[in-house]
Amino acid sequence: MANNIKDTLQDLIQQVTNDNSLPPDQKIKLLGSLQKLSTPLQSDRWIFRLVVAFLGFAVLLTIIGGFYLSIKTAATIPEGLIALGSAAVGALAGLLAPSPMAR
């Protein structure tokens, strides 16, 4: 499905590029809009912010839940909870670390 949408956007870009009836300024606007649609992960900042917020929330819930379990029940923290928190911390580190290609 996603590949079909990408192909459709590429076809639209080709049609706009080859259409001689459109004025150049309108072509530039249309091509810019189509380019933004074809790469939402690079152009939409809200996707990144939501992912970071949910991962941070998962880390905080894991820490709070671990403290609650260890204080209230005096039981050991389940390994699944530790794994969930560790995975969320690792994902946050991967997202927030600067890319070596960006240098």
C-alpha distance (Angstrom), angle and dihedral (degrees) to the residues before:
residue distance angle dihedral
M1 . . .
A2 3.81 . .
N3 3.79 91.4 .
N4 3.81 89.8 52.0
I5 3.81 90.8 53.9
K6 3.79 90.7 48.7
D7 3.81 90.9 50.7
T8 3.80 90.7 48.5
L9 3.81 91.2 51.4
Q10 3.80 90.8 49.1
D11 3.82 89.7 51.0
L12 3.81 90.3 50.5
I13 3.80 90.7 50.0
Q14 3.81 89.8 52.0
Q15 3.82 91.8 48.4
V16 3.80 92.6 50.4
T17 3.80 91.3 46.5
N18 3.81 93.3 50.3
D19 3.83 96.2 42.2
N20 3.81 108.7 105.1
S21 3.81 94.7 -175.3
L22 3.82 93.1 71.5
P23 3.80 119.1 87.4
P24 3.83 113.6 -116.7
D25 3.82 94.8 -114.5
Q26 3.80 91.0 52.6
K27 3.82 90.1 47.7
I28 3.79 90.5 54.1
K29 3.81 92.0 50.6
L30 3.81 92.8 47.6
L31 3.80 93.5 46.4
G32 3.80 91.1 48.8
S33 3.79 91.4 51.4
L34 3.80 92.5 47.3
Q35 3.81 91.4 49.3
K36 3.81 90.6 53.3
L37 3.80 90.3 50.9
S38 3.79 92.4 51.2
T39 3.83 94.5 54.9
P40 3.82 108.8 37.8
L41 3.82 95.2 154.9
Q42 3.79 91.6 58.3
S43 3.80 97.5 40.7
D44 3.82 104.9 34.6
R45 3.81 111.6 77.7
W46 3.80 94.1 -174.9
I47 3.80 92.9 69.0
F48 3.81 90.5 57.9
R49 3.81 92.9 44.2
L50 3.80 92.9 50.2
V51 3.80 92.9 49.2
V52 3.81 91.8 49.7
A53 3.82 91.2 46.4
F54 3.81 93.6 50.9
L55 3.80 92.9 46.2
G56 3.80 91.0 48.4
F57 3.79 89.7 48.9
A58 3.81 89.7 51.5
V59 3.81 90.7 51.5
L60 3.81 92.3 49.4
L61 3.80 92.8 46.9
T62 3.79 90.3 50.0
I63 3.80 92.6 51.4
I64 3.80 93.7 45.1
G65 3.80 92.0 44.7
G66 3.79 91.6 49.1
F67 3.79 92.3 51.0
Y68 3.79 91.6 46.1
L69 3.80 92.9 50.8
S70 3.78 93.7 46.6
I71 3.82 95.4 46.3
K72 3.82 102.7 37.7
T73 3.78 101.6 35.8
A74 3.81 101.2 22.6
A75 3.79 87.2 -138.1
T76 3.76 127.3 134.2
I77 3.77 116.9 -94.5
P78 3.82 110.7 -101.4
E79 3.79 115.1 -108.2
G80 3.80 90.5 -128.5
L81 3.79 90.6 60.6
I82 3.80 91.2 49.1
A83 3.81 90.5 48.5
L84 3.80 91.5 49.7
G85 3.79 92.2 51.5
S86 3.79 92.6 45.0
A87 3.79 92.1 50.5
A88 3.80 91.5 49.4
V89 3.82 91.8 49.4
G90 3.81 90.5 48.7
A91 3.79 91.9 49.2
L92 3.80 91.2 49.6
A93 3.79 91.0 49.4
G94 3.79 90.4 50.5
L95 3.79 92.9 49.5
L96 3.79 97.5 43.7
A97 3.81 99.1 40.9
P98 3.80 113.3 97.7
S99 3.77 114.5 -104.4
P100 3.81 115.2 -112.9
M101 3.82 88.1 -137.7
A102 3.82 91.0 60.8
R103 3.81 93.4 68.7
